[in-house]
Amino acid sequence: MDEVLVAENLRKSYGDKEALSDVSLSVAAGEVFGLIGPNGAGKTTLVRALTGTTPVDGSVSVLGAPPTDVDRSRVGLLPQSFSPASRLTARELVTYYAGLYDESRDPESVLADVGLTGDDATTWYEDLSGGQQRRACVAAALVNDPDVLFLDEPTTGIDPAGRRDLWDLLDGLAAGGTTVFLTSHSMPEVERLADRVGLLNAGELVAVGSPGELVAAHGGDSRLEVETEAPPETVAGSFDSGFRVDARGGRLVFEGLTPRDIGDAVRELDDAGVAYGTLTWTQPDLEDVYLTLTGESFEGQSTVADAVAADGGTAGGDEDGGDGR
Ligand SMILES: Nc1ncnc2c1ncn2[C@@H]1O[C@H](COP(=O)(O)OP(=O)(O)OP(=O)(O)O)[C@@H](O)[C@H]1O
């Protein structure tokens, strides 16, 4: 496998603050690598280290050369903060960046790729919406048709449809052999795009793998969470079943359930005489990995109706709409 990016033992401190702590990773040609982590984890610092825009200890190789020596026409960079000239139109901006290279893509086709056409292309940068500005910046990063593309939170501010268009665009670039290194706070975005994901926490790369590998290793089981009328601790021992049943977070939790098992769990609740309200089925995903490994918390749940629909079956035992008894 051709390694396009290789970073070994990267360290970077700002005063007493260690922004990168012995980070090593490699990214293969044509791979989409997604970097996730909390605010302040060091993601932008790592992008800057890999692009040679900040000095670091350790070694970095991009396309076989130190990042400051690599042919810049082969690299595209969308920084997290990028403030181009405000009194250029989107078209002028992309044309300006195209002019910095001996060879570039046709600015019009790049503008079309990011969805800036018609009046949007002839609007001053300062008069574009935040999402349109971000699209223009993405276009500027793409115009030299780079072999390696660094995107630091590319879709921030872009609406859902534009986000999906950009995802398709990045898919196409990767399929054509472009290596993409992407940071994002959107777990669905990373899960959708990345071949491999790295989780950076407090300057340390704590996990690297495909989304599926990370979810299998750190995401936990799918589960059914049940709001019970009685305190869940008092009823958790009422079940004589194959499921692990715990009281957690003020709810009764059936661990390791597939959507197909939901009907059985509901029957067990009924048989045990446990009165219940809302049922929520949750499948582990990259958010669970993130929460487990960073110790942060937010809820990422789907409903029983979602689960049943996904499984194409019926939950059963809950014909009254889940109101319990
Ligand atoms: N120029 C700087 N001077 C001092 N400290 C800095 C500087 N740049 C970054 N830091 C610190 O280094 C740490 C990592 O910052 P970095 O911007 O890399 O995080 P991040 O993961 O990109 O965060 P976010 O998700 O908020 O963009 C933070 O604690 C930040 O305060």
The ligand as a Gaussian input file, in Angstrom:
#p B3LYP/6-31G(d) Opt

LIG

0 1
 N       -1.644000      29.446000      18.430000
 C       -1.934000      28.887000      19.602000
 N       -1.469000      29.408000      20.760000
 C       -1.731000      28.829000      21.935000
 N       -2.474000      27.712000      22.083000
 C       -2.968000      27.156000      20.974000
 C       -2.732000      27.710000      19.676000
 N       -3.332000      26.921000      18.768000
 C       -3.943000      25.939000      19.460000
 N       -3.719000      26.079000      20.784000
 C       -4.190000      25.177000      21.836000
 O       -3.878000      23.852000      21.459000
 C       -4.953000      22.971000      21.765000
 C       -5.405000      22.275000      20.501000
 O       -6.029000      23.244000      19.652000
 P       -6.616000      22.855000      18.236000
 O       -7.075000      24.112000      17.584000
 O       -5.625000      22.031000      17.517000
 O       -7.852000      21.947000      18.656000
 P       -9.041000      21.369000      17.749000
 O       -9.152000      19.928000      18.070000
 O       -8.835000      21.733000      16.338000
 O      -10.277000      22.156000      18.355000
 P      -11.687000      22.584000      17.674000
 O      -12.497000      21.335000      17.537000
 O      -12.266000      23.500000      18.692000
 O      -11.406000      23.242000      16.367000
 C       -6.022000      23.837000      22.437000
 O       -5.879000      23.716000      23.821000
 C       -5.694000      25.227000      21.972000
 O       -6.071000      26.174000      22.949000

